[in-house]
């Protein structure tokens, strides 16, 4: 029995990771459309409607063609109906989630238990969505950041993460205040919006999950990742979008502007791992 369970749970988390990754693909693709769709449009798009379909021929994807990882590999990423190719990013996301879910289970479950393991998987899943939505659309949805802040407080309250509820709440408030004041000063003296309001709330997420004693590291690592990302973007031109549509408004995005959200997401993930394996307080 022990031998069976030793294999059962890792395989289970591997499969769950692939399935969650498949759903994350839907969230990343559809949620910006949901946010920006015309309010007067009769046919509304949601995360669950319409059903998964080929964006080229609009034919519904069969359930047998929608099995995470396996279906993409068997059909070589091609639509059964029109032969158009699906982006490999869908396969990559499903594979990444499989590996991450399995790795987190192996590394965290034996020492910290199922509650802490689930907490780490939840914040990773949310931040993965935020990373790519902000990267492409310059959007950080409140529906993702606000629940993460609350979940951070709850996790600290029940000791699912190695910080106290007081550290969590104070950390969230303090880092939000610091970043907000920084953004205000940039706006006042330079006349530019250096930091978006979504970034303030994303930093508050980091404070809620990492605590007051790690806010300096959240800021430092976010800045480092931001510089690296800026250099990469300058070479590869990842963020080449000139106009980003927010409902009825068109926001001009200069070539030098890059989303800060992805850098904050990476910093939060890194600091969450640090507080578990190096839970010191400086």
Secondary structure in CASP SS format (residue, H / E / C, confidence):
PFRMAT SS
TARGET T0000
AUTHOR 0000-0000-0000
METHOD secondary structure of the structure
MODEL  1
X C 1.00
X H 1.00
X H 1.00
X H 1.00
X H 1.00
X H 1.00
X H 1.00
X H 1.00
X H 1.00
X H 1.00
X H 1.00
X H 1.00
X H 1.00
X H 1.00
X H 1.00
X H 1.00
X H 1.00
X H 1.00
X H 1.00
X H 1.00
X H 1.00
X H 1.00
X H 1.00
X H 1.00
X H 1.00
X H 1.00
X H 1.00
X H 1.00
X H 1.00
X H 1.00
X H 1.00
X H 1.00
X H 1.00
X H 1.00
X H 1.00
X H 1.00
X C 1.00
X C 1.00
X C 1.00
X C 1.00
X C 1.00
X C 1.00
X C 1.00
X C 1.00
X C 1.00
X C 1.00
X C 1.00
X C 1.00
X C 1.00
X C 1.00
X C 1.00
X C 1.00
X E 1.00
X C 1.00
X C 1.00
X C 1.00
X C 1.00
X C 1.00
X C 1.00
X E 1.00
X C 1.00
X C 1.00
X H 1.00
X H 1.00
X H 1.00
X C 1.00
X C 1.00
X C 1.00
X C 1.00
X H 1.00
X H 1.00
X H 1.00
X H 1.00
X H 1.00
X C 1.00
X C 1.00
X C 1.00
X E 1.00
X C 1.00
X C 1.00
X C 1.00
X C 1.00
X C 1.00
X C 1.00
X E 1.00
X C 1.00
X C 1.00
X H 1.00
X H 1.00
X H 1.00
X H 1.00
X H 1.00
X H 1.00
X H 1.00
X H 1.00
X H 1.00
X H 1.00
X H 1.00
X H 1.00
X H 1.00
X H 1.00
X H 1.00
X H 1.00
X H 1.00
X H 1.00
X H 1.00
X H 1.00
X H 1.00
X H 1.00
X H 1.00
X H 1.00
X H 1.00
X H 1.00
X H 1.00
X H 1.00
X H 1.00
X H 1.00
X H 1.00
X H 1.00
X H 1.00
X H 1.00
X H 1.00
X H 1.00
X H 1.00
X H 1.00
X H 1.00
X H 1.00
X H 1.00
X H 1.00
X H 1.00
X H 1.00
X H 1.00
X H 1.00
X H 1.00
X H 1.00
X H 1.00
X H 1.00
X C 1.00
X C 1.00
X C 1.00
X C 1.00
X H 1.00
X H 1.00
X H 1.00
X H 1.00
X H 1.00
X H 1.00
X H 1.00
X H 1.00
X H 1.00
X H 1.00
X H 1.00
X H 1.00
X H 1.00
X H 1.00
X H 1.00
X H 1.00
X C 1.00
X C 1.00
X C 1.00
X C 1.00
X C 1.00
X C 1.00
X C 1.00
X H 1.00
X H 1.00
X H 1.00
X H 1.00
X H 1.00
X H 1.00
X H 1.00
X H 1.00
X H 1.00
X H 1.00
X H 1.00
X H 1.00
X H 1.00
X H 1.00
X H 1.00
X H 1.00
X H 1.00
X H 1.00
X H 1.00
X H 1.00
X H 1.00
X H 1.00
X H 1.00
X H 1.00
X H 1.00
X H 1.00
X C 1.00
X C 1.00
X C 1.00
X C 1.00
X C 1.00
X C 1.00
X H 1.00
X H 1.00
X H 1.00
X H 1.00
X H 1.00
X H 1.00
X H 1.00
X H 1.00
X H 1.00
X H 1.00
X H 1.00
X H 1.00
X H 1.00
X H 1.00
X C 1.00
X H 1.00
X H 1.00
X H 1.00
X H 1.00
X H 1.00
X H 1.00
X H 1.00
X H 1.00
X H 1.00
X H 1.00
X H 1.00
X H 1.00
X H 1.00
X H 1.00
X H 1.00
X H 1.00
X H 1.00
X H 1.00
X H 1.00
X H 1.00
X H 1.00
X H 1.00
X H 1.00
X H 1.00
X H 1.00
X C 1.00
X C 1.00
X C 1.00
X C 1.00
X C 1.00
X C 1.00
X E 1.00
X E 1.00
X E 1.00
X E 1.00
X C 1.00
X C 1.00
X E 1.00
X E 1.00
X E 1.00
X E 1.00
X C 1.00
X C 1.00
X C 1.00
X C 1.00
X C 1.00
X C 1.00
X C 1.00
X C 1.00
X H 1.00
X H 1.00
X H 1.00
X H 1.00
X H 1.00
X H 1.00
X H 1.00
X H 1.00
X H 1.00
X H 1.00
X H 1.00
X H 1.00
X H 1.00
X H 1.00
X H 1.00
X H 1.00
X H 1.00
X C 1.00
X C 1.00
X C 1.00
X C 1.00
X C 1.00
END
